Amino acid sequence: MSGGDERSTSSPSVDAVYAAVAARRTAFDGLLWQAPVLSLTAQAFLLTIALGGGASRFARIVASLLSVIVSVLTVQLLTRHRQAEITDAHWLSDMEGGLPEGFRAHGPTWAERRNQTPAYAGPFEPFRRLPGFFTWAVGLSLFGVAAVVTLIVAVVKPEAFAG
């Protein structure tokens, strides 16, 4: 090799590639749920300003606009992380295609097994049937809707916040 090229001429093993993709999928899954948690913290802070008794009209407008922006950015980021995680899950499922069903850890076979397993969550058991991504995307979007309503009220009828 010339010019300082230190790359190996051997190709990685299938096991090594599978392990790398599985690790990346796990990382994307973690990122997928970190974004909404951080967003809720930001939303709480911004809505406290926008709806707080001592905030100026300008502060309410800025906090509301920022809250709308955070909602949009979070749902977009959540969607991209989900897309990456699903891409890797499907690739891993394809790689597991030759394995007996009990050994497949990704894709539709695993999802069916998960969905048939009770969560043992008592009165909250029905919540396991809600699709996680969709439920969170709608919930985060509702924060954006609340921010838009707050923004409109702050612009059109600021006296509504007096009290």
Protein Blocks (a to p, Z undefined) as FASTA:
>chain_A
ZZhiabdfbdcdfklmmmmmmmmmmmmmmmmmmmmmmmmmmmmmmmmmmmpmkbcfklmm
mmmmmmmmmmmmmmmmmmmmmmmmmmmmmmmmmmmmmpcfklpcghjklmmmmmmpcfhl
ojmlmmmmpcfklmmmmmmmmmmmmmmmmmmmmmmmmmlmgZZ
